[in-house]
Amino acid sequence: MTTVIDVSHLKKSFQQEEALTDVSFSIKKGEIFGFLGPSGSGKTTTIKILTAQLQHDSGDASIFGMPVSAMQQSANRKRFGILTDNSGLYTRLSIEENLLLFCKLYDVPHSAIKEALEFVNLYGERNKKVNKLSKGMMQRVLLARAILHKPDLLFLDEPTSALDPVNTAHIYKGLRALNDLGTTIFLTTHDMQEAEMLCDRVAFLNRGKIRAIGTPSDLKQQYSEQTITVELTTGLVHTIESGAKDAEALHNWMLNNQVARLFTNEPTLGDIFLQITGSDLV
């Protein structure tokens, strides 16, 4: 499978402070890759390096098999889309007028606007001025701009942070559809449920280093306490080890129809996040 992003021993400092100490990972074509970590851990810095907005100090980083510096070229910039907290929208223009400008920039037909706005559930609001938009609507316009040209690679920095549950679900559906068409997605989020729902693999970044990387299921298995909770019909609750040691007790309870509920004590991605970073989800 083709590697779309390849990062090796990436480092970046701002004055005396190290933002990225030693970051390495790769992303295959068609993956949805979650880049998770506390605020200030280096997530946005990584995106800026990968999209040639910022130069790294050392290490190697490539996109589509080319050095990230090549992403400054117009032809290569058209291959990716990006949503960050920097809007770059013209506030006195309408939503549609803003997107028309980007149609010219990306050399795509005006008909792309309707599809992009329907993707973010905003086509009916296309004539509204940007300076009249709520934070959530602004976020959706930025996402529409990012996917307007149907990029091969999409960078999403907290894409649903200002959205209500209805529009969040709508965006999830659209992102899965984009991914099904082959778009590779690099996603940062503080929402661990979002990461678990959308991502094929996730990496936990803390203090400039990746502390764990893998599929959500593999990471939950890795950080599991390997215990099972058994609730009996008598109301008693037992936590037992999932190995052979307590198998006999479980067998006897089941044999005597005493088991009311049974579930493994598998950690959530949020639990793993706290264990790895020691930080709250902020």
C-alpha positions as CSV (number, residue, x, y, z in Angstrom):
1,M,0.0,0.0,0.0
2,T,1.3,3.5,-0.9
3,T,2.7,5.6,1.9
4,V,1.2,9.1,1.8
5,I,2.9,10.7,4.8
6,D,6.3,9.6,6.1
7,V,7.9,11.3,9.1
8,S,11.2,10.3,10.7
9,H,12.8,11.8,13.8
10,L,11.2,15.2,13.3
11,K,12.3,18.0,15.6
12,K,11.2,21.6,16.0
13,S,12.0,24.2,18.6
14,F,10.8,27.7,19.2
15,Q,13.6,29.7,20.9
16,Q,14.5,27.5,23.9
17,E,11.3,25.4,23.9
18,E,11.1,22.1,22.1
19,A,7.8,21.6,20.4
20,L,8.7,18.3,18.7
21,T,11.5,16.3,20.2
22,D,11.6,13.1,18.1
23,V,8.5,12.3,16.1
24,S,8.3,9.4,13.7
25,F,5.2,7.8,12.0
26,S,3.9,6.9,8.5
27,I,0.4,7.0,7.0
28,K,-0.8,4.7,4.2
29,K,-3.1,5.8,1.4
30,G,-6.8,5.6,2.5
31,E,-6.1,5.7,6.2
32,I,-7.9,7.9,8.7
33,F,-5.1,8.6,11.2
34,G,-5.8,10.2,14.5
35,F,-3.1,12.4,16.0
36,L,-4.1,12.8,19.7
37,G,-2.5,14.8,22.5
38,P,-3.0,17.5,25.1
39,S,-3.1,21.2,24.1
40,G,0.5,22.3,23.4
41,S,1.7,18.8,22.7
42,G,2.8,19.7,19.1
43,K,-0.2,18.5,17.0
44,T,-0.7,21.8,15.1
45,T,3.0,22.3,14.7
46,T,3.2,18.9,13.0
47,I,0.4,19.9,10.6
48,K,2.1,23.2,9.8
49,I,5.4,21.4,9.0
50,L,3.6,18.8,6.8
51,T,1.8,21.5,4.9
52,A,5.0,23.6,4.4
53,Q,3.8,26.5,6.5
54,L,6.6,25.9,9.0
55,Q,10.1,24.6,8.5
56,H,11.4,21.8,10.8
57,D,14.8,21.9,12.5
58,S,15.9,18.3,11.7
59,G,14.6,14.9,10.7
60,D,12.8,14.0,7.5
61,A,9.2,14.5,6.4
62,S,7.6,13.7,3.1
63,I,4.2,13.9,1.5
64,F,3.3,11.9,-1.6
65,G,6.9,10.7,-1.7
66,M,8.2,14.3,-1.9
67,P,9.9,16.5,0.7
68,V,7.4,18.6,2.5
69,S,9.0,21.8,1.1
70,A,7.6,20.7,-2.3
71,M,4.1,21.3,-0.9
72,Q,4.7,25.0,-1.4
73,Q,4.3,24.4,-5.2
74,S,0.9,25.2,-6.5
75,A,0.3,21.9,-8.2
76,N,1.1,20.0,-5.0
77,R,-1.0,22.3,-2.8
78,K,-4.0,21.3,-4.8
79,R,-3.5,17.7,-3.7
80,F,-4.3,18.4,-0.1
81,G,-6.9,20.3,1.9
82,I,-6.6,21.7,5.4
83,L,-8.8,22.9,8.2
84,T,-7.2,24.8,11.1
85,D,-8.2,27.5,13.4
86,N,-6.9,30.2,11.0
87,S,-10.0,31.1,8.9
88,G,-8.6,33.2,6.0
89,L,-12.2,33.9,5.0
90,Y,-13.4,37.3,3.7
91,T,-16.0,38.4,6.3
92,R,-17.9,40.9,4.1
93,L,-18.5,38.3,1.4
94,S,-21.1,35.5,1.5
95,I,-20.3,31.9,2.0
96,E,-20.8,31.2,-1.7
97,E,-18.7,34.2,-2.7
98,N,-15.8,33.0,-0.6
99,L,-16.0,29.6,-2.1
100,L,-16.1,31.0,-5.6
101,L,-12.7,32.5,-5.0
102,F,-11.3,29.2,-3.9
103,C,-12.9,27.5,-7.0
104,K,-10.7,29.8,-9.1
105,L,-7.6,29.1,-6.9
106,Y,-8.1,25.3,-7.2
107,D,-9.3,25.5,-10.8
108,V,-12.5,23.6,-10.1
109,P,-16.0,24.3,-11.5
110,H,-18.4,26.4,-9.6
111,S,-20.7,23.4,-9.3
112,A,-18.2,22.1,-6.7
113,I,-19.7,24.6,-4.2
114,K,-23.1,23.0,-4.0
115,E,-21.5,19.6,-3.3
116,A,-19.2,21.0,-0.7
117,L,-21.9,22.9,1.1
118,E,-24.3,20.0,1.1
119,F,-21.4,18.0,2.7
120,V,-21.4,20.4,5.6
121,N,-25.2,20.9,5.7
122,L,-25.0,24.6,4.7
123,Y,-26.2,24.9,1.1
124,G,-29.4,26.6,2.2
125,E,-27.3,29.3,4.0
126,R,-24.9,29.9,1.0
127,N,-25.9,33.6,0.6
128,K,-25.3,34.5,4.3
129,K,-22.4,36.9,5.0
130,V,-19.5,35.3,6.8
131,N,-19.5,38.1,9.5
132,K,-23.0,36.9,10.4
133,L,-22.1,33.3,11.0
134,S,-21.9,31.5,14.4
135,K,-18.7,29.7,15.4
136,G,-20.2,26.4,14.4
137,M,-21.3,27.6,11.0
138,M,-17.8,29.2,10.4
139,Q,-16.3,25.8,11.2
140,R,-18.5,24.1,8.6
141,V,-17.6,26.7,5.9
142,L,-13.9,26.1,6.6
143,L,-14.5,22.4,6.2
144,A,-16.3,23.0,2.9
145,R,-13.4,25.0,1.7
146,A,-11.0,22.2,2.7
147,I,-12.9,19.6,0.6
148,L,-13.9,21.8,-2.2
149,H,-11.3,20.4,-4.6
150,K,-11.7,16.8,-3.5
151,P,-8.1,16.5,-2.3
152,D,-6.1,13.2,-2.0
153,L,-5.1,14.2,1.5
154,L,-7.1,16.1,4.1
155,F,-5.7,17.7,7.3
156,L,-8.4,18.3,9.9
157,D,-7.4,20.1,13.1
158,E,-10.3,19.8,15.6
159,P,-13.0,19.7,12.8
160,T,-16.1,19.2,15.0
161,S,-15.0,21.2,18.1
162,A,-17.8,23.9,17.6
163,L,-20.5,21.7,16.2
164,D,-23.8,20.4,17.6
165,P,-24.5,16.6,17.7
166,V,-26.7,16.7,14.5
167,N,-24.1,18.5,12.4
168,T,-21.3,16.4,13.9
169,A,-23.0,13.2,12.8
170,H,-23.5,14.7,9.3
171,I,-19.8,15.5,9.1
172,Y,-18.9,12.0,10.3
173,K,-21.0,10.5,7.5
174,G,-19.4,12.8,4.9
175,L,-15.8,12.1,6.1
176,R,-16.5,8.3,5.8
177,A,-17.8,8.8,2.3
178,L,-14.7,10.9,1.3
179,N,-12.5,8.2,2.8
180,D,-14.4,5.5,0.9
181,L,-13.4,7.4,-2.3
182,G,-9.8,7.1,-1.3
183,T,-9.1,10.4,0.6
184,T,-6.4,10.0,3.3
185,I,-7.4,11.9,6.5
186,F,-5.0,13.2,9.1
187,L,-7.2,14.1,12.1
188,T,-6.4,15.9,15.4
189,T,-9.1,15.8,18.0
190,H,-9.7,16.0,21.8
191,D,-12.8,13.8,21.4
192,M,-11.7,10.3,22.1
193,Q,-15.1,8.9,21.0
194,E,-14.6,10.7,17.7
195,A,-11.2,9.2,17.3
196,E,-12.5,5.7,18.0
197,M,-15.4,6.0,15.6
198,L,-13.4,7.4,12.7
199,C,-9.8,6.4,12.9
200,D,-8.0,3.3,11.6
201,R,-5.0,4.1,13.7
202,V,-4.2,6.7,16.3
203,A,-1.0,8.1,17.8
204,F,-0.7,9.7,21.2
205,L,1.6,12.7,21.3
206,N,2.9,14.1,24.5
207,R,5.6,16.6,25.2
208,G,6.9,16.4,21.6
209,K,7.1,12.6,21.4
210,I,4.8,9.9,20.3
211,R,4.1,7.7,23.3
212,A,1.9,5.0,21.7
213,I,0.6,4.2,18.2
214,G,-1.7,1.6,16.8
215,T,-5.3,0.7,16.1
216,P,-7.8,1.6,18.8
217,S,-8.6,-2.1,19.4
218,D,-4.9,-3.0,19.7
219,L,-4.2,-0.1,22.1
220,K,-7.1,-1.0,24.3
221,Q,-5.9,-4.6,24.4
222,Q,-2.4,-3.4,25.2
223,Y,-3.5,-1.1,28.1
224,S,-6.2,-3.5,29.4
225,E,-6.0,-4.7,33.0
226,Q,-7.1,-8.1,31.6
227,T,-9.9,-8.4,34.1
228,I,-13.6,-9.3,33.8
229,T,-16.5,-8.0,35.9
230,V,-19.2,-10.5,36.7
231,E,-22.5,-9.3,38.2
232,L,-24.4,-12.2,39.8
233,T,-28.2,-12.7,40.1
234,T,-27.7,-12.2,43.8
235,G,-26.5,-8.7,43.3
236,L,-22.9,-9.4,44.1
237,V,-20.3,-8.1,41.8
238,H,-16.9,-9.8,41.3
239,T,-13.8,-8.6,39.3
240,I,-11.8,-11.5,38.2
241,E,-8.7,-12.1,36.1
242,S,-9.4,-13.1,32.5
243,G,-6.8,-15.9,32.6
244,A,-7.1,-19.5,33.8
245,K,-6.8,-18.6,37.4
246,D,-10.5,-17.6,37.9
247,A,-11.9,-19.6,35.1
248,E,-13.3,-22.2,37.4
249,A,-15.3,-19.7,39.5
250,L,-16.8,-18.2,36.3
251,H,-17.6,-21.7,35.0
252,N,-19.5,-22.6,38.2
253,W,-21.5,-19.3,38.2
254,M,-22.5,-19.9,34.6
255,L,-23.3,-23.6,35.3
256,N,-25.7,-22.5,38.0
257,N,-27.3,-19.7,36.0
258,Q,-26.0,-17.2,38.5
259,V,-24.5,-14.7,35.9
260,A,-26.7,-11.6,35.3
261,R,-24.1,-9.6,33.4
262,L,-20.6,-10.1,32.2
263,F,-18.2,-7.7,30.6
264,T,-14.5,-7.1,30.1
265,N,-12.8,-4.1,31.8
266,E,-11.4,-2.7,28.5
267,P,-10.1,0.9,28.7
268,T,-11.5,3.6,26.5
269,L,-9.2,5.7,24.4
270,G,-9.8,8.4,27.0
271,D,-8.5,6.2,29.7
272,I,-5.4,5.4,27.7
273,F,-5.0,9.1,26.9
274,L,-4.9,9.9,30.7
275,Q,-2.6,7.1,31.4
276,I,-0.1,8.1,28.8
277,T,-0.2,11.8,29.1
278,G,-1.4,12.4,32.7
279,S,-3.4,15.2,31.2
280,D,-7.1,16.1,31.0
281,L,-8.8,16.2,27.7
282,V,-8.4,19.9,27.1
